[in-house]
Amino acid sequence: MRGIKANLVFNVAGPIVSLVVALITTPIYVSHIGLARYGLLAIIWRLLGYFGFLDLGLSRASANALAKLRDSSSRGERAKVLVTAFWINLCLGIAGGIIFYFTGIFFIDHLLTVPADLRPEIETAFPWVACVLPLALVSGLGFGALESRERFLATNVLQVAGTTAGLVVPLLSAVFISPSLSVVVPATVITRGLSVLLFLGFALKGERPLSPRNFDWKRGKTLLSYGGWVSVNNAVGQLLSSVDQLMIGSVLGVAAVAHYSVPMSLVVRSQLLAAALSRTLFPRLSRVTRDEARGLAERALVTLAYAYGAICAPAVVLTRLFLDLWMGKDFGSIAGPIGELLLMGAWINGLSFIFFALLQGQGRPDIQAKVDALLLIPYIILLWFLAGHFGLLGAAASWDLMVAIEAGFVFIASRFHPARLVQLIPPLGFILAAYLYVCISPPAILNAFLAAAVLSAGVSVAAVIFDTNAREFVASLRIPRRSQRVS
C-alpha cells in the first residue's frame, strides 16, 4: 500500500495533465464553435451534472464500504457491493436519461434565451446527451473499486486518457467536420462511452469472480441508507454549483455564460490540490477511528490552507493577464475581474473538501446535505438580486459568500479545534491583499509577476512558521546536507 504522499502526487499530477490539455483546447474550441454554442454546452453539461443525483450516492457509499473490505477474506462481500451497486446505478441511469431528455428540452426552450439558428442543433444533440447519464453513474463504481484499494496511479492514468480523448476528439470534429452541436456532442458522448468501458473493465478485472447472483437486496439497502444523504447532497450541491450559470443565462443571455463559465472552470481546476488531498484521505478516514480521523483531517486542513493559499494569492494577480493572453483582451477584460473575485471563494471552498471527506468517511454524509439544503433558497435569492443589479461580478460575489457560510457550518459540524482558525489567518490575509492590489490598479506584466512572487514567498514563509507539516518538510531537506558534512 502506497503512502499518503505518493498517492497525493498521483492525484495532483493527473488533474494537472488534464488541465494542460483543457488550457490548450478551450480557446481553439471556443473560436470554432462560438460563444453562444459554448455557453449552451456549459449549461447542458451543468444540467446533466445535476441529474447525477440519480446515483443516489451509491458511488460514494460503495467506496466507503469497499474501503472497509480490503483484505482477501472480504472478496465475497466486495462482490456483493460491486454487483448490487452496478445494477441499481445502471437502471437509475437509463431512467434518468429518459427524464433528462424531456425536461432538458423543456428547460432550454422555455427558460433560456437561445438564438433561433441553434435550436435545430440542440434538438439533434439532446438524445446523445441523455446517453451520458447511465455511463456517468456506472463509471463511479469503477472509481470506488480502485480507490478503495488506494490504486490512485491506475485511476489517474485512466482518467487522464479519458479526459484527453473527451476534449481532443470533439475539438477535431468541430475543426474538420462541423462546429454544429449535432456533430460535437455525439463525438463527445461516443468518446466518453468508450472511456467508461475501458475504465470499468480495468477496475473490475481484479474483483473477479463477479456474477449477477451476487446481487444482494440487504447490501443494497445498506448502501442506499448511506447513499441517500450523499444523493441529497449531490442534488443540492449540483444545483448550488450550477444555478449561477443558469441564472446568468436567463438574466444576461447565454453569451454572458461563457464570460463567467471560463474563469469559473479555471477556479474549479485550481482546486485540484484540495480535491486530490480529500480524495487521497477518504479511504483512510473511512477505516480509522473517529478521533484518529479528526486528527488526520485537522493536520491536512492547515497544510492545505497554506499550500492552496500559495496558489490562490499569486493567481489573483495573474488571472487577468492570463485570460488576456489565453482568450484575447476583449474576453479577458470582462472575465478577468470575475476570476479574481472567484479565487477568493475558491480558497475557502477548497478547505471544505477536507471537512466533507471527514464527515462522509465517518458515516455522516447527512451533515453536508443538510447544510447545503439550508443554503439553497437564500443563495438563489441573493444570486438573483446581485446578478440582476451588478451583473457577472454580483454572481461571483454571491458564490463567494455562499461557500464561506458553508465552510463555517461544516467546520463547526466537524468539531475541529477552534485554534485551527488562527492558523488559517495568514494565507487568507495574503489572498485579501492580492485582491485589494488588483482592485486599486490592475498591474502591468512585470509588476504582476513581481507581486505574485512576493505573495507566494510570503505564504510559504508563513507556512513554515505556523504549519507543522511544512516545518517537517523543510527539516527533511536539511538532513542529507548535515549527514554529508559529518561524513
C-alpha positions as CSV (number, residue, x, y, z in Angstrom):
1,M,0.0,0.0,0.0
2,R,1.5,3.3,-1.0
3,G,1.7,6.1,1.5
4,I,-0.4,9.3,1.5
5,K,2.3,11.4,0.0
6,A,2.8,9.1,-3.1
7,N,-1.0,8.9,-3.6
8,L,-1.3,12.7,-3.3
9,V,1.3,13.1,-6.0
10,F,-0.7,10.8,-8.3
11,N,-3.9,12.7,-7.5
12,V,-2.3,16.0,-8.2
13,A,-0.4,15.0,-11.4
14,G,-3.5,13.5,-13.1
15,P,-5.6,16.7,-12.9
16,I,-2.7,18.9,-13.9
17,V,-2.2,17.0,-17.1
18,S,-5.9,17.2,-17.8
19,L,-5.8,21.0,-17.0
20,V,-2.9,21.5,-19.5
21,V,-5.0,19.7,-22.2
22,A,-8.0,21.9,-21.4
23,L,-6.0,25.1,-21.5
24,I,-4.7,24.2,-24.9
25,T,-8.0,23.1,-26.4
26,T,-10.5,25.5,-24.9
27,P,-9.6,28.7,-26.8
28,I,-9.5,26.7,-30.1
29,Y,-12.8,25.1,-29.2
30,V,-14.5,28.5,-28.5
31,S,-13.1,30.1,-31.6
32,H,-14.5,27.3,-33.8
33,I,-18.0,26.8,-32.2
34,G,-18.6,30.4,-31.0
35,L,-19.5,31.9,-27.6
36,A,-23.3,31.1,-27.9
37,R,-22.6,27.4,-28.6
38,Y,-20.0,27.2,-25.9
39,G,-22.4,28.8,-23.4
40,L,-25.1,26.4,-24.3
41,L,-22.8,23.4,-23.9
42,A,-21.8,24.7,-20.5
43,I,-25.4,24.9,-19.4
44,I,-26.2,21.4,-20.9
45,W,-23.3,19.8,-19.0
46,R,-24.4,21.5,-15.9
47,L,-27.9,20.2,-16.2
48,L,-26.5,16.8,-16.8
49,G,-24.4,17.0,-13.7
50,Y,-27.4,18.0,-11.7
51,F,-29.1,14.8,-12.8
52,G,-26.2,12.9,-11.3
53,F,-28.2,12.9,-8.1
54,L,-29.9,9.8,-9.5
55,D,-26.8,7.9,-8.5
56,L,-28.4,8.0,-5.0
57,G,-25.0,8.3,-3.5
58,L,-24.1,4.7,-4.4
59,S,-20.7,5.5,-5.8
60,R,-19.6,7.2,-2.6
61,A,-21.4,4.6,-0.5
62,S,-19.6,1.8,-2.4
63,A,-16.2,3.5,-2.0
64,N,-16.8,3.8,1.7
65,A,-17.9,0.2,2.1
66,L,-15.2,-1.2,-0.1
67,A,-12.5,0.7,1.8
68,K,-13.5,-1.3,4.9
69,L,-13.4,-4.6,2.9
70,R,-9.8,-4.6,1.7
71,D,-8.5,-8.0,2.8
72,S,-8.7,-11.1,0.7
73,S,-11.3,-12.7,3.1
74,S,-13.7,-10.0,2.2
75,R,-13.8,-10.9,-1.6
76,G,-17.4,-12.2,-1.4
77,E,-18.7,-9.1,0.4
78,R,-16.9,-6.9,-2.1
79,A,-18.6,-8.8,-5.0
80,K,-22.0,-8.1,-3.3
81,V,-21.2,-4.4,-3.1
82,L,-20.0,-4.1,-6.7
83,V,-22.7,-6.1,-8.4
84,T,-25.5,-4.6,-6.3
85,A,-24.4,-1.0,-6.9
86,F,-23.8,-1.7,-10.7
87,W,-27.3,-2.9,-11.4
88,I,-29.0,-0.2,-9.3
89,N,-26.9,2.6,-10.9
90,L,-27.5,1.2,-14.5
91,C,-31.2,1.1,-14.1
92,L,-31.4,4.5,-12.5
93,G,-29.1,5.9,-15.2
94,I,-31.3,4.7,-18.0
95,A,-34.5,6.0,-16.4
96,G,-32.7,9.3,-15.6
97,G,-31.5,9.7,-19.2
98,I,-35.1,9.5,-20.4
99,I,-36.3,12.0,-17.9
100,F,-33.4,14.3,-18.7
101,Y,-34.2,14.3,-22.4
102,F,-37.7,15.7,-21.9
103,T,-37.0,18.0,-19.0
104,G,-33.8,19.4,-20.6
105,I,-35.5,20.2,-23.9
106,F,-38.3,22.0,-22.0
107,F,-35.8,24.0,-19.9
108,I,-33.8,25.2,-22.9
109,D,-36.9,26.0,-25.0
110,H,-38.7,28.0,-22.3
111,L,-36.2,29.3,-19.8
112,L,-33.2,30.4,-21.8
113,T,-32.7,33.0,-24.5
114,V,-31.3,30.8,-27.3
115,P,-30.6,32.0,-30.9
116,A,-33.1,30.6,-33.3
117,D,-30.5,29.1,-35.6
118,L,-29.1,26.9,-32.7
119,R,-32.4,25.3,-31.8
120,P,-32.3,22.6,-34.5
121,E,-28.8,21.7,-33.4
122,I,-29.9,21.3,-29.8
123,E,-32.8,19.0,-30.7
124,T,-30.5,16.8,-32.7
125,A,-27.8,16.7,-30.0
126,F,-30.0,16.1,-26.9
127,P,-30.7,12.4,-27.3
128,W,-26.9,11.9,-27.3
129,V,-26.5,14.0,-24.2
130,A,-29.1,11.8,-22.4
131,C,-27.0,8.8,-23.1
132,V,-24.2,10.2,-21.0
133,L,-26.1,9.8,-17.7
134,P,-26.1,6.0,-17.4
135,L,-22.4,6.0,-18.4
136,A,-21.6,8.5,-15.7
137,L,-23.5,6.7,-13.0
138,V,-21.9,3.3,-13.8
139,S,-18.4,4.8,-14.1
140,G,-18.5,5.9,-10.4
141,L,-18.4,2.3,-9.4
142,G,-15.1,1.8,-11.1
143,F,-13.6,4.7,-9.2
144,G,-14.8,3.3,-5.9
145,A,-13.3,-0.1,-6.6
146,L,-9.8,1.2,-7.5
147,E,-9.7,3.9,-4.8
148,S,-10.9,1.7,-2.0
149,R,-7.6,-0.2,-2.6
150,E,-5.7,3.1,-2.9
151,R,-4.8,2.3,-6.5
152,F,-4.6,6.0,-7.4
153,L,-1.9,5.7,-10.0
154,A,-4.1,3.4,-12.2
155,T,-7.1,5.6,-11.6
156,N,-5.3,8.8,-12.7
157,V,-3.8,7.2,-15.8
158,L,-7.2,6.1,-17.0
159,Q,-8.8,9.4,-16.1
160,V,-6.2,11.4,-18.0
161,A,-6.6,9.2,-21.0
162,G,-10.4,9.5,-20.9
163,T,-10.3,13.3,-20.3
164,T,-7.8,13.9,-23.1
165,A,-9.8,11.9,-25.6
166,G,-13.0,13.6,-24.4
167,L,-11.5,17.1,-25.2
168,V,-9.5,16.4,-28.3
169,V,-11.9,14.2,-30.3
170,P,-14.8,16.8,-30.1
171,L,-12.4,19.5,-31.0
172,L,-11.1,17.7,-34.1
173,S,-14.7,17.1,-35.0
174,A,-15.5,20.8,-34.8
175,V,-12.5,21.8,-36.8
176,F,-12.5,19.2,-39.6
177,I,-16.2,18.2,-39.8
178,S,-18.5,20.9,-38.4
179,P,-18.9,23.3,-35.4
180,S,-22.5,22.2,-35.1
181,L,-23.6,20.8,-31.8
182,S,-25.2,17.9,-33.8
183,V,-21.6,16.9,-34.5
184,V,-19.6,18.0,-31.5
185,V,-22.0,16.4,-28.9
186,P,-22.2,12.9,-30.4
187,A,-18.4,12.9,-30.7
188,T,-18.1,13.7,-27.0
189,V,-20.6,11.1,-26.0
190,I,-19.1,8.3,-28.1
191,T,-15.6,9.1,-26.8
192,R,-16.8,9.2,-23.2
193,G,-18.6,5.9,-23.6
194,L,-15.5,4.1,-24.8
195,S,-13.5,5.6,-21.9
196,V,-16.0,4.4,-19.4
197,L,-16.0,0.9,-20.8
198,L,-12.2,0.8,-20.6
199,F,-12.2,2.1,-17.1
200,L,-14.8,-0.4,-15.8
201,G,-13.0,-3.3,-17.5
202,F,-9.7,-2.5,-15.8
203,A,-11.3,-1.7,-12.4
204,L,-13.4,-4.8,-12.2
205,K,-10.7,-7.2,-13.6
206,G,-9.2,-7.5,-10.1
207,E,-12.5,-8.1,-8.4
208,R,-13.4,-11.3,-10.2
209,P,-15.3,-13.6,-10.0
210,L,-18.4,-11.4,-10.3
211,S,-21.9,-12.8,-11.1
212,P,-25.4,-11.4,-11.3
213,R,-26.2,-13.8,-8.5
214,N,-24.0,-11.5,-6.2
215,F,-26.9,-9.0,-6.2
216,D,-28.0,-8.6,-2.6
217,W,-31.0,-6.6,-1.6
218,K,-29.8,-6.4,2.0
219,R,-26.5,-5.0,0.9
220,G,-28.4,-2.6,-1.4
221,K,-30.4,-1.3,1.5
222,T,-27.3,-0.7,3.5
223,L,-25.7,1.2,0.6
224,L,-28.8,3.2,0.0
225,S,-29.2,4.2,3.7
226,Y,-25.7,5.8,3.5
227,G,-26.0,7.0,-0.1
228,G,-29.4,8.6,0.4
229,W,-27.8,11.6,2.2
230,V,-25.0,11.6,-0.3
231,S,-27.6,11.7,-3.0
232,V,-29.4,14.6,-1.4
233,N,-26.1,16.4,-1.1
234,N,-25.2,15.7,-4.7
235,A,-28.5,17.0,-5.9
236,V,-28.4,20.2,-3.8
237,G,-24.6,20.6,-4.4
238,Q,-25.0,20.4,-8.2
239,L,-27.8,23.0,-8.0
240,L,-25.6,25.2,-5.9
241,S,-22.8,24.9,-8.3
242,S,-24.9,25.3,-11.5
243,V,-27.6,27.8,-10.6
244,D,-25.3,30.7,-11.0
245,Q,-24.7,29.9,-14.7
246,L,-28.4,29.1,-15.2
247,M,-29.3,32.5,-13.7
248,I,-26.8,34.3,-15.8
249,G,-28.2,32.6,-18.9
250,S,-31.7,33.6,-18.0
251,V,-30.9,37.2,-16.9
252,L,-28.0,38.2,-19.1
253,G,-28.1,35.8,-22.0
254,V,-26.2,32.6,-22.9
255,A,-23.2,34.5,-24.4
256,A,-22.6,36.0,-20.9
257,V,-22.4,32.5,-19.5
258,A,-19.1,32.0,-21.4
259,H,-17.5,35.0,-19.7
260,Y,-18.4,33.5,-16.4
261,S,-18.0,29.8,-17.0
262,V,-14.4,30.1,-18.4
263,P,-13.0,31.7,-15.2
264,M,-15.2,29.5,-13.0
265,S,-13.8,26.5,-14.8
266,L,-10.2,27.7,-14.1
267,V,-11.2,28.3,-10.5
268,V,-12.6,24.8,-10.1
269,R,-9.5,23.3,-11.7
270,S,-7.3,25.3,-9.4
271,Q,-8.8,23.3,-6.6
272,L,-7.1,20.2,-7.8
273,L,-4.8,20.1,-4.8
274,A,-7.8,20.3,-2.4
275,A,-9.7,17.6,-4.4
276,A,-6.6,15.4,-4.6
277,L,-5.9,15.6,-0.9
278,S,-9.5,14.8,0.1
279,R,-9.7,12.0,-2.4
280,T,-6.4,10.6,-1.0
281,L,-7.6,10.8,2.6
282,F,-11.1,9.4,2.1
283,P,-10.2,5.6,2.2
284,R,-8.1,6.2,5.4
285,L,-10.7,8.4,7.0
286,S,-13.3,5.6,6.3
287,R,-11.2,2.9,8.1
288,V,-9.7,4.6,11.2
289,T,-11.5,5.7,14.5
290,R,-13.3,9.0,14.8
291,D,-10.5,10.6,16.9
292,E,-7.8,9.4,14.6
293,A,-9.7,10.7,11.6
294,R,-10.3,14.1,13.1
295,G,-6.6,14.5,14.0
296,L,-5.5,13.5,10.4
297,A,-8.1,15.9,8.9
298,E,-7.0,18.8,11.1
299,R,-3.4,18.5,10.1
300,A,-4.4,18.2,6.5
301,L,-6.6,21.3,6.7
302,V,-3.7,23.5,7.9
303,T,-1.3,22.2,5.3
304,L,-3.9,22.6,2.5
305,A,-4.6,26.2,3.7
306,Y,-1.0,27.3,3.1
307,A,-0.4,25.1,0.0
308,Y,-3.5,26.3,-1.8
309,G,-3.0,29.8,-0.5
310,A,0.4,29.9,-2.2
311,I,-1.5,29.2,-5.4
312,C,-4.5,31.5,-5.0
313,A,-2.7,34.6,-3.8
314,P,-0.5,34.9,-6.9
315,A,-3.3,33.6,-9.2
316,V,-5.4,36.6,-8.2
317,V,-2.8,38.9,-9.5
318,L,-2.1,37.0,-12.7
319,T,-5.6,35.9,-13.7
320,R,-6.5,38.9,-15.9
321,L,-3.1,38.8,-17.7
322,F,-3.5,35.1,-18.3
323,L,-7.0,35.5,-19.7
324,D,-5.8,38.3,-22.0
325,L,-3.1,36.1,-23.4
326,W,-5.2,32.9,-23.5
327,M,-8.6,34.1,-24.7
328,G,-7.9,37.6,-26.0
329,K,-8.0,41.0,-24.4
330,D,-11.7,41.6,-25.2
331,F,-12.6,38.4,-23.4
332,G,-10.1,38.9,-20.6
333,S,-11.3,42.5,-19.8
334,I,-14.7,41.0,-18.9
335,A,-13.8,37.7,-17.5
336,G,-10.6,38.8,-15.6
337,P,-12.3,40.6,-12.7
338,I,-14.7,37.7,-12.4
339,G,-11.8,35.2,-12.0
340,E,-10.1,37.4,-9.4
341,L,-13.2,37.5,-7.2
342,L,-14.0,33.9,-7.6
343,L,-10.5,32.9,-6.5
344,M,-11.1,34.3,-3.0
345,G,-14.1,32.0,-2.6
346,A,-12.2,29.1,-4.2
347,W,-9.6,29.0,-1.3
348,I,-12.4,28.9,1.3
349,N,-14.3,26.3,-0.7
350,G,-11.1,24.2,-1.1
351,L,-10.8,23.9,2.7
352,S,-14.3,22.5,2.8
353,F,-13.2,19.4,0.8
354,I,-11.4,18.2,3.9
355,F,-14.5,18.6,6.1
356,F,-16.6,16.8,3.6
357,A,-14.1,13.9,3.3
358,L,-14.0,13.6,7.1
359,L,-17.8,13.7,7.6
360,Q,-18.5,11.2,4.8
361,G,-15.6,8.9,5.8
362,Q,-17.0,8.7,9.3
363,G,-20.5,7.9,8.1
364,R,-22.1,11.4,8.5
365,P,-22.9,12.5,4.9
366,D,-26.2,13.8,6.2
367,I,-24.5,16.9,7.7
368,Q,-23.2,18.3,4.4
369,A,-26.6,17.6,2.8
370,K,-28.5,19.5,5.5
371,V,-26.1,22.5,5.3
372,D,-26.4,22.8,1.5
373,A,-30.2,22.4,1.6
374,L,-30.3,25.1,4.2
375,L,-28.3,27.5,2.0
376,L,-30.0,26.8,-1.3
377,I,-33.0,29.1,-1.2
378,P,-31.1,32.1,0.4
379,Y,-28.4,31.6,-2.2
380,I,-30.8,31.7,-5.2
381,I,-32.4,34.9,-3.8
382,L,-29.0,36.5,-3.3
383,L,-27.8,35.4,-6.7
384,W,-30.9,36.7,-8.4
385,F,-30.6,40.1,-6.7
386,L,-26.8,40.6,-7.1
387,A,-26.6,39.3,-10.7
388,G,-29.6,41.5,-11.7
389,H,-28.1,44.6,-10.2
390,F,-24.3,44.1,-10.6
391,G,-24.1,41.6,-13.5
392,L,-21.3,39.0,-13.5
393,L,-19.5,40.5,-10.6
394,G,-22.6,40.2,-8.5
395,A,-22.9,36.5,-9.4
396,A,-19.3,35.9,-8.4
397,A,-19.8,37.7,-5.1
398,S,-22.8,35.6,-4.4
399,W,-20.8,32.4,-4.9
400,D,-18.0,33.6,-2.6
401,L,-20.5,34.4,0.2
402,M,-22.3,31.1,-0.1
403,V,-19.1,28.9,0.1
404,A,-17.8,30.9,3.0
405,I,-21.0,30.3,5.0
406,E,-21.0,26.6,4.0
407,A,-17.4,26.3,5.2
408,G,-18.3,27.8,8.5
409,F,-21.1,25.4,9.1
410,V,-19.1,22.3,8.3
411,F,-16.1,23.4,10.3
412,I,-18.3,23.5,13.4
413,A,-20.0,20.2,12.5
414,S,-16.6,18.5,12.1
415,R,-15.8,19.6,15.6
416,F,-12.4,20.9,14.7
417,H,-10.4,22.7,17.4
418,P,-11.1,26.5,17.2
419,A,-7.3,27.1,17.4
420,R,-7.1,25.9,13.8
421,L,-8.9,29.0,12.7
422,V,-6.0,31.2,13.9
423,Q,-3.6,29.1,11.8
424,L,-5.7,30.0,8.7
425,I,-5.4,33.7,9.1
426,P,-2.0,34.3,7.3
427,P,-2.9,32.7,4.0
428,L,-6.3,34.4,4.0
429,G,-4.6,37.7,4.6
430,F,-2.3,37.3,1.6
431,I,-5.2,36.4,-0.6
432,L,-7.1,39.5,0.5
433,A,-4.0,41.7,0.0
434,A,-3.7,40.3,-3.6
435,Y,-7.3,41.2,-4.4
436,L,-7.1,44.7,-3.0
437,Y,-3.9,45.2,-5.0
438,V,-5.6,44.3,-8.4
439,C,-8.7,46.4,-7.5
440,I,-6.7,49.5,-6.8
441,S,-4.8,49.3,-10.0
442,P,-4.5,46.4,-12.4
443,P,-0.8,45.8,-12.6
444,A,1.4,45.7,-15.7
445,I,3.0,42.4,-16.7
446,L,6.3,42.9,-14.8
447,N,4.7,44.3,-11.7
448,A,2.2,41.4,-11.7
449,F,4.8,38.7,-11.8
450,L,6.8,40.5,-9.1
451,A,3.8,40.8,-6.8
452,A,2.9,37.1,-7.5
453,A,6.4,36.0,-6.5
454,V,6.3,38.1,-3.3
455,L,2.9,36.8,-2.3
456,S,3.9,33.2,-3.0
457,A,7.0,33.6,-0.9
458,G,5.1,35.3,1.9
459,V,2.6,32.4,2.2
460,S,5.5,29.9,2.1
461,V,7.3,31.6,4.9
462,A,4.1,31.8,7.0
463,A,3.6,28.0,6.4
464,V,7.0,27.2,7.9
465,I,6.0,29.3,10.9
466,F,2.5,28.0,11.5
467,D,2.3,24.6,9.9
468,T,3.9,21.5,11.5
469,N,3.9,19.6,8.2
470,A,5.7,22.4,6.4
471,R,8.4,22.6,9.2
472,E,8.9,18.8,9.0
473,F,9.3,19.0,5.2
474,V,11.9,21.8,5.4
475,A,13.7,19.9,8.2
476,S,13.8,16.8,6.0
477,L,15.5,18.8,3.2
478,R,18.3,19.7,5.7
479,I,19.1,16.2,7.0
480,P,21.1,15.0,3.9
481,R,23.3,18.1,4.0
482,R,24.2,17.6,7.6
483,S,24.9,14.0,7.1
484,Q,27.2,14.8,4.2
485,R,29.2,17.3,6.3
486,V,29.6,14.8,9.1
487,S,30.9,12.2,6.7
